[in-house]
Amino acid sequence: MSTPTALPRFSRIATSLALAAAAVFAAPAVLAQGKVAMLLPGSINDQSWNAAGYSAITKMKAKGTETMYSENVAPADHIETMKDYARRGFNPVIGHSGRFLSAAQRVGPEFEKTSFIVGSGGAGAGKNVTAIDYDNAQVGYLMGVLAARMSKSGKIGSVNGLEGLPNVVQQVGGFRQGVKSVKPTAEVRVIYIKDMEDAAMAKEAALALISGGADFVFGKLNAGHNGIVQAAKEKNVFTSGRSFGHAEAAPQNVLASIIEKWDDMYVAAAGEVRAATLKPELITYGYEAKGGPGADLLYAADKGYSPVVPKEVVAEIEGLKKKFASGQLKLSVAREDARGGL
């Protein structure tokens, strides 16, 4: 096992190792002899997106896979950081954001024996670039149903970043569809901000929605999501989280969090790299996936929803999960569904 190191040019780098034998996705034991590297767009302490990626790397460490990670990787450094890891023999090299897809597509042909995995990427590419994601539309839809059932004003807001990114379109569009499925007359106002990491900007946007009558504010941000939670707590309205920490910070306001199982998904994909079975395509883990989804609605590790959510609403949402799993309910989300404004 190696100790933390730092690359002089590209952000802080530390070691970690890998393999959580997820109950949901069975990964080959040979992963323990591999080397896995991960690039993250923000801080591992954001209690959101980057923390989820770091959790996967941490679980890999526990099983003995040699790993390294770089956090706060700036766009200008995407390509060179990926190349550096590939030269060092890391395989796969994971970019924990769809923002790394372009770099992976450019670097892939130069390192044909290295697999590049992009979390929340929109598509695979070439011979060795694979995108993986949970079904953003499904969990967005479920949260939309929850928001509609719990809203008294019929006005619901959403604060998000990276407008137009495929997974953002799917989750925000799914959310709007979910709201409208049970409350067609509800107003769903969507705001996009420039920075996924800017909590102050997110809070300002959330407060604007609340001042306009919104009593539930949804969102898809990284560290910026903390701003949504802060605004909801200050104004005593409902919101959603992206980690258990969000519910702990505002237990009366966060009704459930979208908990992403990136450790399971990355371990499964890395195992396929070792087995030489990983395909260069988009792999999506939804409720219909064998063994379970790549994300779920949870309030705490042992609880699905806040105590204030009525039992009948919980039953309705759990019933929708079963419909997704059976194929009875399928979604088709268009860019228009995720539009800004009403």
N, C-alpha and C positions, 0 to 999 in steps of 0.2 A: 504494500500500500504506500502510495506517495503522499507527501505533505503539500499544503497549499503553496502555489507558486503564483507569479504574476508575469504577464507579458507586458513589456515596457510600453507597447504601443496601443494595445486594445483593452482598456477597461480592467477591472479586477478579475483575476482568474483563481479559482481554487479547485481542489480536487474533490471528487465524490465518486461513488461507485454504484453499481447498479444491478438490481433485479428484484422486483417485488413480484412474487409468483401470484399474480392477481387471480382471485377466485373467478373473476369474470373472463379474463383472457389468458389462456394457458400459454406461457412462453417457454421455449426450450431451455434446459439447464445449461447448455453451452454458452449462454449469454454471459455467465459468470467469468469467462475467460476473455471477454471482449474489451474494447476501449470505446467509450461513448463520450462525445463532446456536445455541448449545448450552448447556443447563443441566445441571449435574452435581451429584449429591447429596453427593459427598465430595471428597476431595483427589485431584488428578491424579497425585500421587506414591504412590498406594497399591499399585502393582505388580499391580493387579487390575482391577476393574470400571471405575473412573473413569479409570485410565490408558488403558484400551482406548478409551474415548470420546474422550479427549484425543488419542490417536493418530490417530483419524479426522479431527479438526479440523486437526491438524498437517499431514496429507497433503493436505487441502483447501488449506491455505495455500500449499503448494508449487506449486499450479496456478493461483493467482491469484484465487481466490474470496475476497471480503471476509468475514471471520468475526469473531465475538466469542464468548467463553464466560464462564460464571460457575460457579465451583466452590463446593462446600460450601453449596449453596442450601438453606436451611431450609424445612420444609413451609409455614410461615407466609408465606414469600416466593414460593412457586411461581407464584401467579396474577399478582401484580404484576410479577414479573420477565419472565414470558412476554408480558404486555401491553406492557411497555417495549420489548422487542425488536420486537414486531409494529408498534408505532408508529414505530420507527426504520426500518422497511422491510425487516427481515430476513425472508427467505422461502426455505426453511422455517425454522421455529423448532423445534429438537430438544430433547426432554426425555430425557436418557440414563438412564432408569429407569422401570419401571412405576409408580413412585410419582408420576410427573408426569401420569399419564393423567387423573385427576380434574380437575386444573387445566386441561389441554388441552381437555377436554370443556366446561368452563365458559367458557373464553376463546374457543374456536373460533367460536361464533355471533356474537361481537362483531367478529371480524376475519375475515370470510368470504373475503377475497382472500388470506389467509395460510394456508399449509399447516403443520399442527402434526404432527410425527412423534415418536412415543414409542417408545424402545427398550425391548424387553421388556414392552411393554404387552400387555394381554390381548385387546384388541379395538379396532377403529376406531370412529368415532362421527360423526354428522352428515354434513356435506358436506366437511369438511376436516381431520379427525383420523385419522391412519393409525398403526397399530402395526406394528412390524417386530421380528422375533426370529429367532434360529437355532433349530433343533429341539432344545430342551433335553432332551427325552425320549430322543432317539437317542444323544447323547453321554453322557448319564447312564447309559444302558443299557450302552454299550461300557465305560465306566469300572467299572461293576458287574461285568461279565464279567472284566475285568482284576483287580479286587480279589479276586474269588472264586478265580481261578486262582492268585494269588500268596499268598493267605492260608494259613497252616499251622494256625492255631488254629480256623478256621471261625467266628471272631467278628470282625465288621466294623462300624465306626462311621461316623457322618456328623454333622457339625456345620454348622448352617445358620441363616439368619436369615429374617425376613419369612414366617413360617409362613402358608400359605394363598394366597400370591401365585401366580397361575397358572404362571409360568415356574419358580418354586421347586417347586411340586407336580410339574410335568413332569420336572424334572431329578432331584429326590430320589426320586420315584416310579419313574422310569426306572432309576435306580441300583439300587434295591431289586429291581426285576424282573430286571435284568441279573444280579445276584448269584444270585438264586433260580433263574434259567434253567440255570445250570451246577452249582450246589451248593444243592439244595433244603433241605438240613438246616442251612445256615449261619444264624447269628444276625446280623441287621442291626439295630443299635440307633441310632436317630436322636434327636439333641438339637437343639432350637431355642433360640437365644439372642436377646436383645432388640435387639442392635445389630450391624448388618452391618460396622461399622467398628471394633469393639472387639476388638483382638488379644489383650488379656489375658484377657477373658472366653472367647474362642474357645479359647485355649490351655488354660485351666482345664477346659473341657468336653472337649477332646480328651484331656487327661491322665486324666480320669475314665473315658473310654471305654477307654483303653489299660490302666488299672489293672484294668479288668474283663475283660481278655483280648483286646481288639481289637488286631490286628496290621496293620490297614489302616484309615486314617481318611480319609474323603472329606469334602467340604464345598462349600458354595456361599455364600461371603461376599465382601465387598469387602476393605477393609484388614484386616478381622478374619482373613482367610485366612492371613495371616502367622503368627498364633498357632497354627494347626493345623500349619503347616510346622515351627515351632519345637519344638512338642511331639513331633512325629514324629522329628525329628533328635535331640532329647535322649534319647528312649526307644528309638531305633533301630528304628522300625517304618516300614512303607510308607505313602505318602500320595499325593494328587494335587495338582496346582498349577493356578493360573489365569493364569500368565504364565511366560515363560522365566526370569525372575528367581527364581521359586520353585525351579526345578530347579537353578539356579546356586547358590542358598543352601543347598540340601540335596541334592546330586547322588546320594547313596547311598540316599535315602529317597523322593524324588519319582520316580514311575515314568513319569508323563506328565502333561501339563497340558492343560486344555481351553482352547485358544487361539481366542478369538472374533474373527471377521473383521468388526468393526464398520465399519472403513474401507470395505470393499467394500459392505456393506449400506447404509450411509448415503449413499455416493456414488451407488449405484444409485437409491435413493429420491429423493435431491435432484435427480438427473438427470430423473427422471420428473416432479418438480414443474415443472421448466423446460419439459418437453415437454407439460405439462398432461395427463398420463396416470396420475398417481398416484391410486389408489382409496382411499376411506375405510374400510379394512378391515384385518384382521390379515394380514400377509404373513410367511410362515415359510420360511426357507431351510434345507432339510435336505439329506441326501446325494443325494436324488432331484432337487434343484434343477438347473436348466440351468447347467452349468459347474462345479458343486461346492457344498459346504455353507457355511453361515455360521459354522461352528465345526468344529474338528477336534482330535483328540488328537495332541499333539506334545511331544517332550522338549526339542528344540532346533530352530533354524530349518531344519536339514538332517537331523533325526533324529526318528523317530516315538516311540520308546520308550527307556527306560533300558537300558543294556547288560545288566542283570541279568534282564530279561524274556526268557524262553526263546523261541526262534524259532517253536515250534509255537503258543505263545500269541499272538504277533504275527500269525501266519498266520490264526489263528482270528478275531481281531478285524478284520483286514483283510477277511476273508471276510464278516463280518457287515455291514461297510460296503457291500459289493457287493450284499448282499441288501436293504439299505435303498434303495440306488440303483435297483435293479430293481423294487422294490415287492413282492418276495417276503416281506420281513419288515416288518410294520407293527405299531405299538404303540398300545395303548389304556391310558392311565394315569389312574387315579382318585385322588381325594383320599386315600382310605384307603391307597393305596400309599405315600404320603408322610407317613404318620402319625408322630407322635413315639413314642419307645419302641421296643419290639421289633415 
